[in-house]
C-alpha cells in the first residue's frame, strides 16, 4: 500500500476503511464514518465514488413517478474518492449515476434495480469499476 491510512475511533463510532486503486495502479485507502442511528421515515444515504475514470458525477434517486430530469433527490459533482450524503424519505428508488462531459454529452455509468429505502437503518453505497457489468460499474451497499 502506497499510503498508510490511520483510523481512529471514538466511543460508539462505526467506520469502514475502503481500499481502492488509483489510475496509476497505486493502492490507497479512505475512511468513512457510518451513521447507524435508527430512523423511522427518512434515511441518510451516502454515496462514495471510487471510480477514477469519472469526476463530477450526478447521482439521481428516481421514484416510480419520476425520471432523471424530474428526480427530486440528487447529488451533484461527486468526484473520485469523495463521499456525499442526502436524506431520502422512505420509498422505492432506482439509482442512476450519470457523467456529463464538457460538451454536454451525458453517459449513464450505473443504473440499479428498484431499491427499497426503508427498514430503520441508513445506507452507504460505493461506486467501483466493474468490467463484468453492463455499464462498467457496480454500486455496493455496505452493511
N, C-alpha and C positions, 0 to 999 in steps of 0.2 A: 504494500500500500504506500503510495507516494506521500500522502499527508495523514498524520495521525489525527483522530477525532477524539477529543476529550469530552466525555459525557458526565455531567454532574447531576445528582438527583437531590431534590428537596423532599421532605417527607410527603408522601401521597402523590408524588409525581409519577406520571406514566409517559415514558418516552420510547421512541423507536429510533434505531440507527439504520439509515438507508445507505447501502453501499452501491455505487454506480460507476460506470466507465465514461470518461470524457472522450471527446472526438479524437484526441491524440492517443487513446488507448490506456492512459493512466487511470488508476483506480483511486477513488476518493470516497468520502463519506459525509453524510449530513445527519443532523439530529432533528427530530420533530417531536414536539410535545403533544400528546393526545389528551383531549378533554373527555373523560368518561362519565361526567355527571349525568344522571338520568334526566330526560326531558319528556314532557307529556305530548306536546302538539307541534313543536318545531325542533329542528335538529341542526347542529353545526356540521357543515360539510367542508372538509379540507381537500384540496387537490394539489398534488406535488408534481412538477414537470421534471422528469429525469430523462427526457429525450433531447440529446444535444443537437439534433437536426433542426429544432424549431425553437424560436423565441416569439414573444408577443402572441401567444395563443389565446383564443377565446373559447370559453367553456360555457355551453348552453345547457341548462336544466329544463327540458321540454316536457310539459304535461300533455295529456291526450288532446286537449283543445287548442294547443299552441303549435307554432312552427319555430324554426330557429329565429326567424325575423321577429316573431311576436313573443318569444320567451321572456317571461317576467324576471327570471333569475339567471344571471350570467356572471362570469368572471372574465376580466379582460387583461390583456398584456401580461399573461403568465409566461415568464421567462424560464430558461433552463436552470435547474437547481433552485427553484423558487416555489414557495408554498403560499396559496391564497385560500381564503375562507369566505363562506357565506352562510346564511341561515335560511333553511328551507322549511316551509310548513309540511306537515305530514301529507304525503300524496304519492302517486306513481310518477316517475320521471324517466325519460330517456336522456342519457348524457351524450352530447355531441361536442367534439373538440375540433376546432377549425383554425387553420393557419391562413392569414391573409397576406399575400405578397405585396411589395411596394406598389405594384401596378394595379392592385385591387382584386387580383385573382384569388379566389378562395379555394382552399383544399381541405376536404374532410379527412382528418387523420385518425379519428376514432368515433365509433357510434356504438352505444351499448344497447342491450335488450332493455325492456322496461324494468325499472328497479323500484322496489317498494321502500320508500324512505319513511320508516316508522320503526317502532319497537323499543323505544326508551333509551337508545344509545345514539352517539354521534358517529360520523362516518369520515374515514380518511382514505382517499383514493390516490394511487401513484401511477402516473403515466410513464411507460417504458417502451423502447423499441421492441418489436417482436416480428421477425421476418416470416413467421409462420401464420400470422393473422392476415386477414383480407386487406386491411388498410395499413398494415405495417406497424401497428402499435397495440398495446394491451393496457387496460386500466385495472389495477389490482386493488381490491378492498383490503385494508389492513384490519385485522380483527384482534 
